[in-house]
Amino acid sequence: MQDHLTGSSLKAARTIPDCPDHGDVGEEISRGRRKFLKSAGLVSTGMVLASVLPFQRAPFGALSSPAYAASSVIESKEELTVLQQSPVCLDTPAHLLDDLVTPLRRHFVRNNGVPPSDSGADGWKIEIHGLVEQPASFTIEELRNTFETVTRQLVLECAGNGRAFFKPEVPGCQWALGAVACSEWTGVRLADILHWCGVRREAVYTAHEGADTHLSGTQGRLTISRGIPIDKALDPGNLVAFGMNGKALHPLHGAPVRLLVPGWPGSCSQKWLTRIGLIDNVHDGPGMTGNSYRVPRHPVLPGEEAQPGSAEVIHSMPVKSLITSIADGTEVDDRTIDVAGHAWAGDRVVSTVDVSIDFGASWQKADLQPPRNAYAWQRWSATVEFPVRGHYEIWSRATDDRGIGQPFDVAWNSKGYLNNSVHRLAVQVTG
């Protein structure tokens, strides 16, 4: 069974790009989206400001509005931005992420292939195999009966969130700001399952598989198969989840069961989970090789591709914040307003959030709440006072518990990963 995970079948599967984030297919989709935006124009969530007011560059909120409605993809996601329909990718405008617990209808969608046509729980099994003392398979009911069921608020973020703001432009799904969410997930700890099966000393990595099928239609070809180091796999924050926000998983979010690896790129959190293998090397499945979900070890010139073998796999996601209580381009008639949002920091905790209304010349500290549990985002709030009427930008900047803060611009890489720049949005003060 291990040859299926690391051998010739997976190497053959990598000859054609497996998802728009890491291949020529993504470049074609990206060019098509840019062509569409040029012909259709951008639609603002509030007053259209970026097109008529001078900026050094457009604030990050300027691209966050729907190009067309999501209702053509799924009825419950009408508010979201359709970036692709095959595979389905839906971005959430930032101001729709104000809930502490992200509701289903506002949770972004990032698919790589075709979801299984039958996502019912009856008969579904998850196989644990490879370098374990006791290989096993579990139905969802057996997971419930064998292990403790827990519920956690967990941040899930795509590594390409913010890709739309890279200059020069990069191929791939052009996420603005909303490929992130913090819903409430219910399931059993992955660590409990692995301890029950017995992790052998030789095991260094996991390899995940799901039931979605490749866009090419090729039978047996994996869409995406990611893995994580054993130390991370044994983190009690990881879940094999069968519930979301108090209900069974939705088919678009991996029903009937999925993996949740919070703090790391969302691609590690396999949907429609069927198998987890433990192996003695870094997994080489689709989405694990070349520059897929990797960033250069050394800074590169914008527009320059990292040299082969010089990129490293993305592990913990960087510190980040988002202003969610107000939409970009909003007109306000009061010079004193309350603003709020969320902040998160991968495997770490956010220690401070600061807010600026004068392009970073001065900052004020926001009130910051602790996370509800490990890997949940943290709510922040502040009251800002504008000295006179006119045009302003509101900026938010988070700093984690190691003193690392959000940068003011993008650290460029050819795949458009890990854009955690300071969040900016524009407001027009009329009062």
C-alpha positions as CSV (number, residue, x, y, z in Angstrom):
1,M,0.0,0.0,0.0
2,Q,2.9,2.4,0.7
3,D,4.0,2.2,-3.0
4,H,0.7,3.8,-3.9
5,L,1.6,6.8,-1.8
6,T,5.2,7.4,-2.8
7,G,5.9,5.4,-5.9
8,S,5.5,5.7,-9.7
9,S,1.7,6.2,-9.6
10,L,2.1,9.6,-7.9
11,K,5.1,10.6,-10.0
12,A,3.0,10.0,-13.1
13,A,0.2,12.1,-11.6
14,R,2.4,15.1,-11.4
15,T,3.1,15.3,-15.2
16,I,0.0,17.6,-15.6
17,P,-0.6,20.4,-13.1
18,D,-3.1,19.3,-10.4
19,C,-4.5,22.6,-9.3
20,P,-4.4,26.2,-10.4
21,D,-2.1,27.2,-7.5
22,H,0.8,25.2,-8.9
23,G,0.7,24.9,-12.7
24,D,0.1,26.1,-16.2
25,V,-3.6,25.5,-15.8
26,G,-3.7,28.2,-13.2
27,E,-1.9,30.6,-15.5
28,E,-4.6,30.1,-18.2
29,I,-7.4,30.7,-15.6
30,S,-5.6,33.7,-14.2
31,R,-5.3,35.3,-17.7
32,G,-8.9,34.6,-18.3
33,R,-10.0,36.2,-15.0
34,R,-7.9,39.3,-15.7
35,K,-9.4,39.6,-19.2
36,F,-12.9,39.3,-17.6
37,L,-12.2,42.0,-15.0
38,K,-10.9,44.3,-17.7
39,S,-14.0,43.9,-19.8
40,A,-16.5,43.9,-17.0
41,G,-14.9,46.3,-14.5
42,L,-14.7,46.0,-10.7
43,V,-17.8,46.3,-8.5
44,S,-17.3,48.0,-5.2
45,T,-18.8,46.8,-1.9
46,G,-19.6,50.4,-1.0
47,M,-18.8,53.7,-2.8
48,V,-16.3,53.3,-5.6
49,L,-13.3,55.2,-4.4
50,A,-10.2,53.6,-5.7
51,S,-11.0,54.4,-9.3
52,V,-11.4,58.2,-8.7
53,L,-9.0,59.0,-5.8
54,P,-5.2,58.9,-6.1
55,F,-3.4,56.1,-4.2
56,Q,0.2,55.1,-4.2
57,R,-1.4,51.8,-5.0
58,A,-5.0,50.6,-4.5
59,P,-5.9,49.5,-1.0
60,F,-6.1,45.8,-0.5
61,G,-9.9,46.0,-0.3
62,A,-10.2,47.3,-3.8
63,L,-10.3,43.9,-5.4
64,S,-12.4,42.2,-2.8
65,S,-15.9,42.6,-4.4
66,P,-17.7,40.1,-6.5
67,A,-17.1,40.0,-10.2
68,Y,-20.2,38.0,-10.5
69,A,-22.6,36.3,-8.2
70,A,-21.9,32.9,-6.6
71,S,-25.5,31.8,-7.0
72,S,-24.5,30.0,-10.2
73,V,-22.3,27.7,-8.2
74,I,-24.3,27.0,-5.0
75,E,-27.4,28.7,-3.6
76,S,-26.1,29.1,0.0
77,K,-23.0,31.0,-1.2
78,E,-24.6,33.9,-3.1
79,E,-22.6,36.6,-1.3
80,L,-19.2,35.2,-2.3
81,T,-16.9,36.0,-5.2
82,V,-16.6,33.3,-7.9
83,L,-13.0,33.0,-8.9
84,Q,-13.4,29.7,-10.7
85,Q,-16.2,27.3,-11.4
86,S,-14.1,24.2,-12.3
87,P,-12.7,23.5,-9.8
88,V,-15.0,25.6,-7.5
89,C,-13.2,28.5,-5.8
90,L,-15.2,31.1,-3.9
91,D,-13.6,34.1,-2.1
92,T,-15.3,36.0,0.7
93,P,-15.3,39.8,0.8
94,A,-13.6,40.9,4.0
95,H,-16.5,42.7,5.5
96,L,-18.6,39.5,5.4
97,L,-16.1,37.8,7.8
98,D,-17.1,39.9,10.9
99,D,-18.7,36.9,12.7
100,L,-16.6,35.4,15.5
101,V,-17.6,32.0,14.1
102,T,-17.8,32.0,10.3
103,P,-21.2,30.7,9.1
104,L,-21.4,28.2,6.3
105,R,-22.7,30.7,3.8
106,R,-19.6,32.9,4.2
107,H,-16.9,30.3,4.4
108,F,-14.6,30.4,1.4
109,V,-14.4,27.3,-0.9
110,R,-11.2,26.0,-2.4
111,N,-11.5,22.8,-4.4
112,N,-8.9,21.1,-6.6
113,G,-10.9,18.5,-8.3
114,V,-14.5,17.2,-8.6
115,P,-16.2,16.4,-5.3
116,P,-17.5,12.8,-4.9
117,S,-21.1,12.4,-6.1
118,D,-21.9,10.4,-2.9
119,S,-20.9,12.1,0.3
120,G,-23.1,10.2,2.6
121,A,-21.8,8.9,5.9
122,D,-23.2,5.4,5.6
123,G,-20.4,3.0,4.7
124,W,-17.7,5.7,4.5
125,K,-14.4,4.5,5.9
126,I,-11.0,6.1,6.8
127,E,-8.0,3.9,6.5
128,I,-4.9,4.4,8.6
129,H,-2.0,2.4,7.2
130,G,1.8,2.4,6.6
131,L,4.2,2.7,9.5
132,V,1.7,2.0,12.3
133,E,1.7,-1.0,14.7
134,Q,-1.9,-1.7,14.0
135,P,-3.4,-0.6,10.6
136,A,-7.1,0.1,10.9
137,S,-10.1,1.5,9.2
138,F,-12.9,3.4,10.8
139,T,-16.4,4.3,9.9
140,I,-17.6,7.7,11.1
141,E,-19.8,5.9,13.8
142,E,-16.7,4.0,14.9
143,L,-14.7,7.2,15.2
144,R,-17.5,8.6,17.5
145,N,-17.6,5.5,19.6
146,T,-13.9,4.9,19.9
147,F,-12.5,8.4,20.5
148,E,-13.5,11.6,22.4
149,T,-15.5,14.0,20.3
150,V,-14.4,17.6,20.6
151,T,-15.6,20.9,19.1
152,R,-13.1,23.7,18.3
153,Q,-13.1,27.1,16.6
154,L,-10.3,26.7,14.0
155,V,-8.8,29.1,11.4
156,L,-8.5,27.6,7.9
157,E,-6.6,29.7,5.4
158,C,-5.4,29.1,1.9
159,A,-1.7,29.7,1.4
160,G,-2.5,31.8,-1.7
161,N,-4.8,34.2,0.2
162,G,-3.9,37.7,-1.1
163,R,-2.4,36.4,-4.3
164,A,-4.3,39.1,-6.3
165,F,-2.1,41.8,-4.9
166,F,1.3,40.5,-6.1
167,K,3.2,42.7,-8.5
168,P,4.4,41.4,-10.9
169,E,1.2,39.3,-11.2
170,V,1.5,35.6,-10.5
171,P,-0.5,32.7,-12.0
172,G,-3.1,30.8,-9.9
173,C,-6.4,31.4,-8.3
174,Q,-6.6,35.2,-7.7
175,W,-7.6,35.3,-4.1
176,A,-8.2,38.7,-2.6
177,L,-8.6,38.7,1.2
178,G,-11.3,36.1,1.9
179,A,-9.6,32.7,1.6
180,V,-9.8,32.5,5.4
181,A,-12.4,31.5,7.9
182,C,-12.8,30.4,11.5
183,S,-15.8,28.1,11.8
184,E,-16.6,25.7,14.6
185,W,-15.5,22.1,13.8
186,T,-16.5,18.9,15.5
187,G,-14.6,15.6,15.3
188,V,-12.0,13.5,16.9
189,R,-8.3,14.3,17.4
190,L,-6.0,12.9,14.7
191,A,-3.4,12.4,17.5
192,D,-5.8,10.0,19.3
193,I,-6.3,7.9,16.2
194,L,-2.6,7.7,15.5
195,H,-1.8,6.8,19.1
196,W,-4.4,4.1,19.0
197,C,-2.9,2.7,15.9
198,G,0.7,3.0,17.2
199,V,3.2,5.2,15.4
200,R,6.3,3.3,14.5
201,R,9.7,5.0,15.1
202,E,10.5,5.1,11.4
203,A,7.5,7.3,10.6
204,V,8.4,10.9,9.8
205,Y,5.5,12.1,7.6
206,T,1.9,11.6,6.8
207,A,0.3,11.2,3.4
208,H,-3.4,12.1,3.0
209,E,-5.9,11.1,0.3
210,G,-9.4,12.1,-0.5
211,A,-12.3,10.9,-2.6
212,D,-12.5,13.8,-5.0
213,T,-11.6,13.0,-8.6
214,H,-9.1,14.7,-10.9
215,L,-10.5,17.3,-13.4
216,S,-9.0,15.2,-16.3
217,G,-11.4,12.4,-15.4
218,T,-8.5,9.9,-15.3
219,Q,-9.5,7.1,-13.0
220,G,-7.2,6.6,-10.0
221,R,-5.4,9.9,-10.5
222,L,-5.1,11.9,-7.3
223,T,-6.2,15.5,-7.3
224,I,-4.1,16.6,-4.4
225,S,-2.3,14.6,-1.7
226,R,-0.6,16.5,1.0
227,G,1.1,15.5,4.2
228,I,2.6,16.9,7.4
229,P,5.6,16.0,9.7
230,I,4.7,13.5,12.4
231,D,5.3,16.1,15.2
232,K,2.6,18.3,13.7
233,A,0.3,15.3,13.0
234,L,0.4,14.5,16.8
235,D,-0.6,18.1,17.7
236,P,-3.9,17.7,19.6
237,G,-5.3,20.7,17.7
238,N,-5.7,18.6,14.5
239,L,-9.1,17.1,13.9
240,V,-10.7,14.4,11.8
241,A,-13.9,16.4,11.5
242,F,-17.5,15.3,10.6
243,G,-19.3,18.4,11.9
244,M,-19.3,22.2,11.1
245,N,-21.1,24.8,13.1
246,G,-23.3,22.3,14.9
247,K,-24.3,20.4,11.7
248,A,-23.0,17.6,9.5
249,L,-20.3,18.8,7.1
250,H,-21.5,20.3,3.8
251,P,-20.5,18.5,0.6
252,L,-18.4,21.5,-0.5
253,H,-16.5,21.4,2.7
254,G,-15.5,17.8,2.7
255,A,-18.6,15.8,3.7
256,P,-18.9,13.4,5.3
257,V,-15.4,13.7,6.9
258,R,-12.3,15.8,6.4
259,L,-9.0,16.6,8.0
260,L,-8.4,19.9,9.8
261,V,-4.7,20.9,10.3
262,P,-5.1,24.4,11.7
263,G,-2.3,27.0,11.6
264,W,-0.9,25.4,8.4
265,P,-1.9,25.9,4.7
266,G,-5.5,24.8,4.1
267,S,-4.2,22.4,1.4
268,C,-3.0,20.1,4.3
269,S,-6.6,19.8,5.5
270,Q,-7.7,17.0,3.1
271,K,-11.4,17.1,2.2
272,W,-13.5,13.9,1.6
273,L,-10.8,12.0,3.6
274,T,-10.4,8.4,2.8
275,R,-6.8,7.4,3.8
276,I,-3.9,8.5,6.0
277,G,-0.6,6.8,5.5
278,L,2.5,7.1,7.7
279,I,5.7,7.0,5.7
280,D,9.5,7.3,6.3
281,N,10.1,10.3,4.0
282,V,8.7,13.7,3.1
283,H,5.5,12.9,1.1
284,D,5.8,13.4,-2.7
285,G,2.1,13.4,-3.6
286,P,0.4,16.0,-5.9
287,G,0.9,19.4,-4.2
288,M,4.1,18.4,-2.4
289,T,6.8,18.7,-5.0
290,G,8.6,21.3,-7.1
291,N,7.5,24.8,-5.9
292,S,4.0,23.7,-4.9
293,Y,3.1,25.1,-1.5
294,R,6.8,26.2,-1.1
295,V,8.5,29.5,-0.8
296,P,12.1,30.5,-1.6
297,R,14.6,30.0,1.2
298,H,16.3,33.2,0.2
299,P,14.6,36.4,-1.0
300,V,14.2,36.6,-4.8
301,L,13.8,39.6,-7.2
302,P,10.1,40.2,-8.0
303,G,9.5,38.3,-11.2
304,E,12.2,35.8,-10.6
305,E,11.5,32.1,-10.2
306,A,13.2,30.3,-7.3
307,Q,16.0,28.0,-8.3
308,P,15.1,24.2,-8.4
309,G,15.6,22.7,-4.9
310,S,15.9,26.1,-3.2
311,A,12.3,26.4,-2.0
312,E,11.0,25.0,1.3
313,V,7.6,23.6,2.2
314,I,5.2,26.0,3.9
315,H,4.6,25.0,7.5
316,S,3.0,27.5,10.0
317,M,1.1,30.4,8.4
318,P,2.3,33.9,9.2
319,V,0.7,36.5,11.5
320,K,-2.2,38.4,9.9
321,S,-5.1,40.7,10.6
322,L,-8.3,41.7,8.9
323,I,-10.7,44.7,9.3
324,T,-14.2,43.2,9.0
325,S,-16.6,45.7,10.7
326,I,-16.6,48.1,7.7
327,A,-16.5,47.6,4.0
328,D,-13.8,49.1,1.8
329,G,-15.0,52.3,0.1
330,T,-17.6,53.1,2.8
331,E,-18.8,56.6,3.4
332,V,-19.1,57.6,7.1
333,D,-20.7,60.8,8.4
334,D,-19.1,60.7,11.9
335,R,-15.5,61.6,12.7
336,T,-15.4,59.0,15.5
337,I,-16.2,55.4,14.5
338,D,-15.6,51.9,16.0
339,V,-13.7,49.4,13.9
340,A,-13.0,45.8,14.6
341,G,-11.7,42.6,13.0
342,H,-9.8,39.4,13.6
343,A,-6.1,38.4,13.9
344,W,-4.4,35.1,13.8
345,A,-0.8,33.7,13.7
346,G,-0.5,30.2,12.4
347,D,0.9,28.0,15.3
348,R,1.4,31.1,17.4
349,V,-0.8,33.6,19.3
350,V,-1.3,37.2,18.4
351,S,0.0,39.5,21.2
352,T,-1.0,43.0,19.8
353,V,-3.0,44.7,17.1
354,D,-2.4,48.3,16.1
355,V,-4.5,50.6,13.9
356,S,-3.4,53.6,11.9
357,I,-5.5,56.2,10.0
358,D,-2.5,58.2,8.7
359,F,-0.7,55.7,6.4
360,G,1.4,54.3,9.3
361,A,2.8,57.6,10.5
362,S,1.2,56.9,14.0
363,W,-0.5,53.9,15.5
364,Q,-2.9,53.2,18.3
365,K,-3.2,49.9,20.2
366,A,-6.5,48.0,19.7
367,D,-8.2,46.0,22.4
368,L,-7.4,42.3,21.7
369,Q,-9.3,39.3,23.0
370,P,-7.6,35.9,23.6
371,P,-8.5,33.1,21.3
372,R,-11.5,31.0,22.2
373,N,-9.2,27.9,22.0
374,A,-5.8,27.1,20.4
375,Y,-5.8,28.0,16.6
376,A,-9.0,30.2,16.8
377,W,-8.6,33.8,15.5
378,Q,-8.7,36.7,18.0
379,R,-11.2,39.5,18.0
380,W,-9.8,43.0,18.1
381,S,-11.5,46.4,18.3
382,A,-10.6,50.1,18.4
383,T,-12.3,53.5,18.3
384,V,-10.7,55.9,15.7
385,E,-11.1,59.6,15.5
386,F,-10.6,61.4,12.2
387,P,-9.3,65.0,12.6
388,V,-11.1,66.5,9.7
389,R,-13.5,65.3,6.9
390,G,-12.0,63.8,3.8
391,H,-10.4,60.6,2.4
392,Y,-8.7,58.1,4.8
393,E,-7.3,54.6,4.8
394,I,-7.6,52.5,7.9
395,W,-4.8,50.1,8.5
396,S,-4.5,47.1,10.9
397,R,-1.2,45.4,11.8
398,A,-0.9,42.4,14.1
399,T,2.2,41.2,16.0
400,D,2.6,37.6,17.2
401,D,4.0,36.4,20.6
402,R,7.5,36.2,19.2
403,G,7.5,39.9,18.2
404,I,7.0,39.3,14.5
405,G,4.6,41.7,12.9
406,Q,2.9,42.1,9.5
407,P,5.0,43.7,6.8
408,F,3.9,46.7,4.8
409,D,4.3,45.0,1.5
410,V,4.4,41.6,-0.1
411,A,7.4,39.3,0.1
412,W,7.3,38.3,-3.5
413,N,7.4,34.7,-4.7
414,S,6.4,33.2,-8.0
415,K,3.4,31.3,-6.6
416,G,1.8,34.1,-4.7
417,Y,1.9,32.5,-1.3
418,L,1.8,34.0,2.2
419,N,0.7,37.5,1.6
420,N,0.3,38.8,5.1
421,S,0.8,42.5,4.4
422,V,-0.9,45.1,6.6
423,H,-4.6,45.3,5.8
424,R,-5.8,48.6,4.3
425,L,-9.2,49.9,3.4
426,A,-10.5,53.2,2.3
427,V,-13.2,55.4,3.9
428,Q,-14.6,58.8,3.0
429,V,-15.4,60.9,6.1
430,T,-18.2,63.4,5.3
431,G,-19.1,64.7,8.8
